[in-house]
Amino acid sequence: MFSLLKNNLFQQVKKQSTLKSFTRMSSSQIAPLDSSKLRIELNKNPKTKLPNDQLIFGQSFTDHMLTIEWNESTGWSNPEIKPYGNLSLDPSCCVFHYSFELFEGLKAYKDSKNQIRMFRVDKNMERMNKSATRICLPSFDTEELTKCIGELLKIDKDFIPEGRGYSLYLRPTMIGTTAGLGVGTPDKALLYVIASPVGPYYKTGFKAVKLEATDYATRAWPGGVGDKKLGANYAPCIKPQLEAASRGYQQNLWLFGPEKNVTEVGTMNFFVVFKDSKTGLKELVTAPLDGTILEGVTRDSILSLARERLNKDEWIISERYCTITEIVSKSKTGELLEAFGSGTAAVVSPIKAIGYDGEDIDVPLLPGEQSGPLTKQIANWIAELQYGDVESDWSRIVA
Ligand SMILES: *Cc1c(COP(=O)(O)O)cnc(C)c1O
């Protein structure tokens, strides 16, 4: 303990002196992330590409990866695109001990003209910088990283599978690589991007899931980091998921606080649709961004589309708290219409039941189908934009 404390103090002193030297150094010596400095080393042993029906989410990767090192005193090094392969890191690196790790998830699509499109990449880049800042890792010029990712996409273009439901999942990641066990600000980092060809999350259209409302474990809390995409948020969620699975539920519906507010589902945002039996008005509800909710790009897309396209005389779009007891009571009065999760991997994931307090709350589905009508509508709206069937400024074409 004492040595750790001493170490901390030492780190602080060291930090102060580096801060001083930082201000002394002219900013031109600290290099910004610069896509014009990109170096490319092509893979001499290209893989054979898997047929579409053999793609499993996040199991196979393209021939190349993008890596960019960062050092506190020199800034961002030249970005490199090189053969996909192992990293070599000192086992004392801070990523392995104190979870200096953050990630993003976004997709690139091939459109009908064989062009590559990234969906709302600006939102992911912005969120990546927010996550980095929260754990004292460096931020970067988002446009420059986007350009480097574009180059990776061009080089691995043949890995982007074609067809509705198919895409290339991109995983930008940043880790602290400072060697040594002192707990402090990392002075070295590695940003890298790997890419995995993926198919539709559910092979045969939608597959509605059963959730277990979870109140004995908490995914995120006020003042915590649940709104950042940090690796540290995910490992602790697997055990509750296994417990739910042992009782026949695929995912956790994370509740929070004595009120039992519904927050998120598994690693997706949560949406529910109600219908007021007196006024006939329908309401699309999701939790407000109060710091405990991951700011999903899909969540944001759904809210924008719903506000823009749903009939205002029939619909209310709400970012508000909703408790599990509200869902129970609205289910009893027939006012619960639909529920679904949202996220990049599945886009929308319909929910057919929620286990709570020893009973299942059934969520209606379209007759003979695996989702409700709004869930289906939203999935189509988003797919049209992702594949460029409908043009929008949410697509960034890689040229
Ligand atoms: C990534 C993630 C989401 C979904 O975010 P998208 O940007 O829509 O992919 C939602 N909740 C959690 C906890 C997440 O990690």
The ligand as an SDF file (V2000), in Angstrom:
LIG
                    3D

 15 15  0  0  0  0  0  0  0  0999 V2000
  -22.7320    0.7390  -27.9630 C   0  0  0  0  0  0  0  0  0  0  0  0
  -23.8340    0.7320  -26.9750 C   0  0  0  0  0  0  0  0  0  0  0  0
  -25.1390    1.1280  -27.2970 C   0  0  0  0  0  0  0  0  0  0  0  0
  -25.5610    1.4260  -28.7100 C   0  0  0  0  0  0  0  0  0  0  0  0
  -24.8850    2.4760  -29.3000 O   0  0  0  0  0  0  0  0  0  0  0  0
  -24.9150    2.6290  -30.8760 P   0  0  0  0  0  0  0  0  0  0  0  0
  -24.1000    3.8430  -31.1250 O   0  0  0  0  0  0  0  0  0  0  0  0
  -26.3210    2.7860  -31.2790 O   0  0  0  0  0  0  0  0  0  0  0  0
  -24.3000    1.3910  -31.4350 O   0  0  0  0  0  0  0  0  0  0  0  0
  -26.0860    1.1880  -26.3020 C   0  0  0  0  0  0  0  0  0  0  0  0
  -25.7870    0.8570  -25.0270 N   0  0  0  0  0  0  0  0  0  0  0  0
  -24.5580    0.4660  -24.6820 C   0  0  0  0  0  0  0  0  0  0  0  0
  -24.2980    0.1280  -23.2590 C   0  0  0  0  0  0  0  0  0  0  0  0
  -23.5460    0.3780  -25.6430 C   0  0  0  0  0  0  0  0  0  0  0  0
  -22.3300   -0.0300  -25.3070 O   0  0  0  0  0  0  0  0  0  0  0  0
  1  2  1  0
  2  3  1  0
  2 14  2  0
  3  4  1  0
  3 10  2  0
  4  5  1  0
  5  6  1  0
  6  7  2  0
  6  8  1  0
  6  9  1  0
 10 11  1  0
 11 12  2  0
 12 13  1  0
 12 14  1  0
 14 15  1  0
M  END
$$$$
